[in-house]
């Protein structure tokens, strides 16, 4: 099932609605999670990222 239209951008993982060969294993593992589990993992990642002092090296400043 296609969840979005990737017509306007490059989709690294999917070719149409099928995973590309080098992503099949990852796609299979990712598909094993329920929507609730994915949402929980997303919230954990957001919380972890926001609680660190990590800042990307690039900035939007002009040179």
C-alpha positions as CSV (number, residue, x, y, z in Angstrom):
1,X,0.0,0.0,0.0
2,X,1.4,3.4,-1.0
3,X,1.1,5.9,1.9
4,X,2.3,8.9,-0.1
5,X,3.0,10.0,-3.7
6,X,6.8,10.2,-4.3
7,X,6.4,11.6,-7.7
8,X,7.9,14.9,-6.8
9,X,11.0,13.6,-5.0
10,X,13.5,10.7,-5.0
11,X,12.5,7.9,-2.7
12,X,15.6,6.1,-1.6
13,X,13.8,3.1,-0.1
14,X,10.8,2.4,-2.3
15,X,10.4,1.8,-6.0
16,X,6.7,2.4,-6.5
17,X,5.2,0.6,-3.5
18,X,7.9,-2.1,-3.3
19,X,11.2,-1.8,-1.3
20,X,14.3,-1.7,-3.4
21,X,16.5,-4.8,-3.1
22,X,19.0,-3.4,-0.7
23,X,16.2,-2.1,1.6
24,X,14.1,-5.3,1.7
25,X,15.5,-6.6,5.0
26,X,15.1,-3.2,6.7
27,X,11.6,-2.7,5.3
28,X,10.6,-6.2,6.6
29,X,11.9,-5.4,10.1
30,X,10.3,-1.9,10.1
31,X,7.0,-3.4,8.9
32,X,6.9,-5.7,11.9
33,X,6.3,-2.8,14.3
34,X,2.8,-1.7,15.0
35,X,1.8,1.9,14.5
36,X,1.8,2.4,18.3
37,X,5.4,1.0,18.6
38,X,6.6,3.3,15.8
39,X,5.0,6.3,17.5
40,X,6.6,5.3,20.8
41,X,10.1,4.9,19.2
42,X,9.6,8.3,17.4
43,X,8.8,10.0,20.7
44,X,11.8,8.3,22.4
45,X,14.1,9.5,19.6
46,X,12.7,13.1,19.8
47,X,13.1,13.1,23.6
48,X,16.6,11.8,23.4
49,X,17.6,14.3,20.7
50,X,16.1,17.3,22.6
51,X,17.7,16.3,25.8
52,X,21.3,16.3,24.5
53,X,23.7,19.2,23.9
54,X,24.3,18.1,20.4
55,X,24.2,20.8,17.7
56,X,24.9,20.2,14.0
57,X,28.2,21.7,12.8
58,X,26.6,23.5,9.9
59,X,24.9,26.8,10.4
60,X,22.7,29.1,8.3
61,X,25.1,32.0,8.7
62,X,26.5,33.7,5.6
63,X,30.3,33.6,5.2
